[in-house]
Amino acid sequence: MKLFSTDAVRRMGVFAFICLSLAPVVAQTPTSRIVGAANKFLSTLSDKERQSVLFSFDDEAQRARWSNFPTGFIPRGGISLKDMNSAQRSAAMALVSTALSRKGFEKVRQIMEGDEVNKVNEAKNPPRGNGNGPPPGDGKHPPPGSGNGPPPGNGDGRPRFAPLGADLFGRDLYYISILGTPSEKTPWMLQFGGHHLALNITIAGERGVLTPTLTGAQPALYTIDGKTVRPLGQESDKAFTLLQALDDKQRKQAILSYHLADLVLGPGQDGKTIVPEGLKASDMTEQQRTMLLDVISEWAGIIHESAAAARMAQLKADINETRFAWSGPTTVTPGKNITAYYRIQGPHLVIEYAPQTLGGDPGLHVHTMYRDPSNDYGRGLTKQ
């Protein structure tokens, strides 16, 4: 005996479909997407691999284990892309991509691709002090004058070096690590970096913090498939455009009377401060302040859009107390990078752009630093 007619069953099916269609859809938040991507990545790892990737959230040594040096000079914690299979690499890069804005991820990809160019150039021209590899001599130590020193946490104060002959360059020599447990509520950290790259991303609920983060490039200008790539080109061009927009009185305040050639608050300088210098934004025009914020966005906009918007709102509120300082040449060849150092500093911000002389042309080797003195590693958030 039939309990329901065919028409009744059909009507119930339509009714069920309508109910499901009308059910509220819970939109994923940026944090939930990042946590999901993190768990998906972790699920691709073996138990041993997970042990190498996961650290305690309060592991201060791992927090500071980042550098501008190649990983062959300063080993990183975590697992490298080189040591992953294709599924793991895809999941790792999907996690990094989810934590960043589209523009930020593209910047990271270009920095990594530049390191692959370095690898190819090294294979073609074994270096003898030309800035693309180990210096002449024993090949065991970072080149003199190659940037900031090693991060703290090495026990005796000296850097730990990888074995002689270790790989120095390549897009696969970037490491990923997670501090804490990926969570939508409890703070945790994602680290990703290698040569000329160190992303330290703290996730605390719906808030995200990108500081401290180092971005650099060597070569800072290269060509792939006929296309010229400048990973940090906007950082150069926008700052130079701002400098050009200043009048003579403003330029005298902005341009420092001494030469700066490297990052002041780079790797190993956590917790240190510098005296604000340069032209105060309160002495700029409204248009110039807008230009300054546009320069700042090149760093603040690396993280995913939701966190970037909150960060830019904070920095806009601070803008009148923010300073712009310049040290070095005040001209640039169109299409090339500036060879001058500049700094942007406010109550919750320090940005440094520092061309390097190692390798010859400073415009082809650039280090930059992005910090929040009040909230590096999300310390301000986790105290709340």
C-alpha positions in Angstrom: 0.0 0.0 0.0 1.3 3.5 -1.0 1.5 5.9 1.9 1.9 8.9 -0.5 0.9 9.5 -4.0 3.5 10.3 -6.6 2.3 13.9 -6.8 2.5 14.2 -3.0 6.1 12.9 -3.0 6.9 15.4 -5.8 5.3 18.3 -3.8 7.2 17.3 -0.7 10.5 17.3 -2.6 9.8 20.7 -4.0 8.9 22.0 -0.5 12.2 20.5 0.9 14.2 22.1 -1.9 12.6 25.5 -1.2 13.3 25.2 2.6 16.9 24.4 1.9 17.2 27.3 -0.5 15.7 29.6 2.0 18.0 28.4 4.9 20.4 31.1 6.0 23.9 30.7 4.4 26.7 31.4 6.8 29.4 33.2 4.9 32.9 32.3 5.7 35.0 34.9 7.4 38.6 35.6 6.4 39.7 33.9 9.6 37.6 30.8 9.0 39.0 30.6 5.4 42.6 30.9 6.7 42.0 28.3 9.5 40.4 25.9 6.9 43.4 26.3 4.6 45.8 25.8 7.5 44.1 22.6 8.6 44.0 21.3 5.0 47.7 21.9 4.7 48.4 20.1 8.0 46.3 17.2 6.9 48.7 16.6 4.0 51.6 16.1 6.3 52.9 13.0 8.1 53.1 13.0 11.9 56.9 13.7 11.6 56.4 16.5 9.2 53.7 18.1 11.4 56.1 18.0 14.3 58.6 20.0 12.3 56.0 22.6 11.3 54.1 23.1 14.6 55.6 25.2 17.4 54.2 26.6 20.6 52.5 30.0 20.1 54.9 31.5 22.7 58.1 30.0 21.2 60.1 33.3 21.2 63.1 31.6 19.4 60.9 30.5 16.5 59.2 33.8 16.3 62.5 35.5 15.7 64.0 32.9 13.4 63.7 34.9 10.3 66.2 36.7 8.2 67.0 38.4 4.9 69.9 35.9 4.3 69.5 32.8 2.2 68.4 29.7 4.1 71.8 28.2 3.4 73.3 30.8 5.7 70.6 31.1 8.3 68.4 27.9 8.6 64.7 28.5 9.2 62.2 26.5 11.3 59.4 24.5 9.7 59.4 22.7 6.4 60.6 23.9 3.0 58.7 23.8 -0.2 61.6 21.7 -1.6 60.9 19.0 1.0 57.2 18.8 0.2 55.4 16.7 -2.5 53.2 18.5 -5.0 50.0 18.2 -3.0 51.7 19.6 0.1 53.2 22.5 -1.9 49.9 23.4 -3.4 48.2 23.3 0.1 51.0 25.4 1.6 50.8 28.1 -1.1 47.0 28.0 -0.9 47.4 28.8 2.9 49.8 31.7 2.2 47.5 33.0 -0.6 44.4 32.8 1.7 46.2 34.9 4.4 47.2 37.6 1.9 45.5 39.9 -0.5 45.8 39.1 -4.2 48.3 41.9 -4.6 50.2 40.8 -1.6 50.5 37.2 -2.8 51.6 38.4 -6.2 54.4 40.4 -4.5 55.5 37.3 -2.6 55.4 35.2 -5.7 57.6 37.7 -7.6 60.1 37.8 -4.8 60.4 34.0 -4.9 60.6 34.0 -8.6 63.5 36.5 -8.4 65.3 34.1 -6.2 64.9 31.4 -8.9 66.5 33.9 -11.3 69.3 34.2 -8.9 69.7 30.4 -8.9 69.8 30.3 -12.7 72.3 33.1 -12.8 74.5 31.4 -10.2 74.5 28.2 -12.3 75.6 30.1 -15.4 78.2 32.3 -13.6 79.7 30.8 -10.5 80.2 33.8 -8.2 83.4 35.3 -7.0 82.2 38.2 -4.9 79.7 39.5 -7.4 76.9 39.6 -4.9 74.9 36.6 -6.2 76.3 34.0 -3.8 78.9 33.3 -1.2 81.9 35.6 -1.0 85.4 34.7 -2.0 87.2 32.7 0.7 85.8 29.8 2.8 82.2 30.2 1.7 81.0 29.5 5.2 79.8 32.9 6.3 77.4 35.5 5.1 79.0 38.1 2.8 80.3 41.2 4.6 78.0 44.2 4.2 75.1 42.0 3.0 72.5 43.3 5.4 71.4 42.8 8.9 72.7 40.1 11.2 71.2 36.9 12.2 68.1 36.7 14.3 68.4 36.1 18.1 67.8 32.7 19.6 71.1 31.0 18.6 72.3 30.5 22.1 75.9 31.8 21.8 74.9 34.9 19.8 76.5 33.5 16.6 74.5 32.5 13.6 74.0 28.9 12.8 75.1 27.9 9.3 74.0 25.2 7.0 76.6 22.7 5.8 79.1 24.0 3.2 77.6 23.5 -0.3 74.0 24.0 0.8 71.7 25.5 -1.7 71.4 29.2 -1.5 68.8 30.3 -4.0 65.6 29.0 -5.6 61.8 29.4 -5.4 61.5 26.2 -3.4 63.8 27.3 -0.5 61.0 28.9 1.4 59.8 27.6 4.7 56.4 27.5 6.4 55.7 27.1 10.1 52.7 27.5 12.4 52.9 28.7 16.0 49.9 27.6 18.1 46.8 25.8 16.8 44.9 27.3 13.9 41.8 28.7 15.5 39.0 31.2 14.8 39.2 32.4 18.4 42.6 31.6 20.0 45.6 33.6 18.7 48.1 31.7 16.5 50.8 32.6 13.9 51.7 31.7 10.4 55.3 32.2 9.3 56.5 31.9 5.7 59.8 33.0 4.4 63.3 32.5 3.0 65.8 34.6 1.2 64.5 38.2 1.1 61.2 37.3 2.6 59.8 36.9 6.1 56.0 37.0 6.7 55.0 36.8 10.4 51.2 36.8 10.4 49.3 36.7 13.7 45.6 35.7 13.6 43.6 36.7 16.6 39.9 36.2 16.0 38.9 38.4 13.1 42.0 40.5 13.5 45.2 39.9 11.6 48.7 41.4 12.1 51.4 41.3 9.5 54.3 42.8 11.5 57.2 42.3 11.6 57.5 41.5 7.9 60.6 41.7 5.7 60.3 42.0 1.9 63.3 42.3 -0.4 64.4 41.4 -3.8 67.6 40.5 -5.7 67.3 41.0 -8.5 64.8 43.7 -7.9 64.3 44.0 -11.6 64.3 41.0 -14.0 62.6 39.8 -17.2 60.5 36.7 -17.6 58.9 35.8 -20.9 59.6 39.3 -22.2 57.9 40.9 -19.3 59.9 43.2 -16.9 59.2 42.4 -13.2 59.9 44.7 -10.3 58.7 43.0 -7.1 59.1 46.2 -5.1 58.6 48.6 -7.9 55.6 50.4 -6.5 57.4 50.9 -3.2 60.1 52.7 -5.1 57.9 54.7 -7.6 55.3 55.9 -5.1 57.9 57.2 -2.6 59.9 59.0 -5.3 56.6 60.6 -6.6 55.9 61.8 -3.1 59.4 63.3 -2.8 59.0 65.1 -6.1 55.7 66.5 -4.8 57.4 68.3 -1.9 58.3 71.9 -2.1 61.8 73.1 -1.2 61.0 73.8 2.5 59.4 70.3 2.9 62.3 68.6 1.1 64.8 70.2 3.5 62.9 68.6 6.4 62.5 65.3 4.7 66.0 64.7 3.4 68.4 63.7 6.1 71.9 65.2 6.4 73.6 61.8 6.8 73.7 58.6 4.8 71.8 55.4 5.6 72.5 52.3 3.7 70.7 49.5 5.5 67.7 48.6 7.7 67.9 50.0 11.2 65.2 47.8 12.5 65.8 44.7 10.5 66.3 41.0 11.6 67.5 40.7 15.1 66.3 44.1 16.1 63.0 43.2 17.8 62.0 45.6 20.6 64.5 48.4 19.5 63.3 51.9 18.7 64.6 54.8 16.6 64.0 58.5 17.0 61.5 59.8 14.5 63.1 62.0 11.8 62.0 63.8 8.6 59.0 65.7 7.5 55.9 65.4 9.6 52.7 64.7 7.6 50.9 67.4 9.5 53.2 69.8 7.5 52.1 68.2 4.2 49.1 69.1 2.0 46.1 66.9 2.0 47.2 65.5 -1.4 50.6 64.8 -0.1 49.2 62.9 2.9 47.1 60.9 0.5 50.2 60.0 -1.4 52.0 59.0 1.8 49.1 56.7 2.7 49.4 55.2 -0.7 53.1 54.4 -0.2 52.2 52.8 3.2 49.5 50.7 1.6 52.2 48.8 -0.3 53.1 47.1 3.0 49.8 47.3 4.9 48.0 45.9 1.9 50.0 42.7 1.8 47.7 40.9 4.3 44.2 39.9 3.3 41.8 42.7 2.5 39.8 42.7 5.8 42.8 43.0 8.0 44.4 45.5 5.6 41.4 47.8 5.7 41.5 47.8 9.5 45.2 48.5 9.5 44.9 51.4 7.0 42.1 52.9 9.1 44.5 52.9 12.1 47.4 54.4 10.1 45.1 57.0 8.6 44.1 58.1 12.0 47.8 58.4 12.9 48.8 60.2 9.7 49.4 63.7 11.2 52.0 62.1 13.6 53.7 60.2 10.8 57.0 61.2 9.4 58.7 60.7 6.0 62.5 60.7 5.8 64.8 60.3 2.8 68.6 59.6 2.6 70.5 59.4 -0.6 70.1 60.3 -4.3 67.0 62.3 -5.2 66.9 61.2 -8.9 66.0 58.0 -10.6 66.1 56.6 -14.1 62.5 56.0 -15.3 61.6 52.3 -15.1 64.4 51.6 -12.6 64.3 51.5 -8.8 65.5 54.3 -6.5 68.9 53.9 -4.9 68.0 56.0 -1.8 67.0 54.8 1.7 63.7 56.1 3.1 61.7 55.6 6.2 58.1 56.2 7.2 57.5 56.3 11.0 54.4 56.9 13.1 53.0 55.9 16.5 52.1 52.4 15.2 54.4 52.1 12.2 58.0 51.9 11.0 58.6 51.2 7.3 62.2 51.1 5.9 63.3 50.9 2.3 67.0 50.2 2.0 68.9 49.5 -1.3 72.0 47.3 -0.9 75.4 47.8 -2.5 76.2 44.1 -2.5 76.0 43.0 -6.1 76.9 46.3 -7.6 73.7 48.3 -8.6 71.8 49.2 -5.3 68.6 49.5 -7.4 68.8 45.8 -8.1 69.1 44.6 -4.5 66.6 46.0 -2.1 65.6 45.2 1.6 62.4 46.6 3.2 61.0 46.3 6.7 57.5 46.7 8.0 56.9 46.9 11.8 54.4 48.1 14.4 56.3 48.9 17.5 53.2 48.5 19.6 52.0 45.2 18.0 54.8 43.2 16.4 53.9 39.5 16.5 50.4 40.6 17.6 51.7 41.3 21.1 49.2 44.2 21.5 46.3 41.9 20.5 47.2 39.0 22.7 47.5 41.2 25.7 43.9 42.4 25.3 
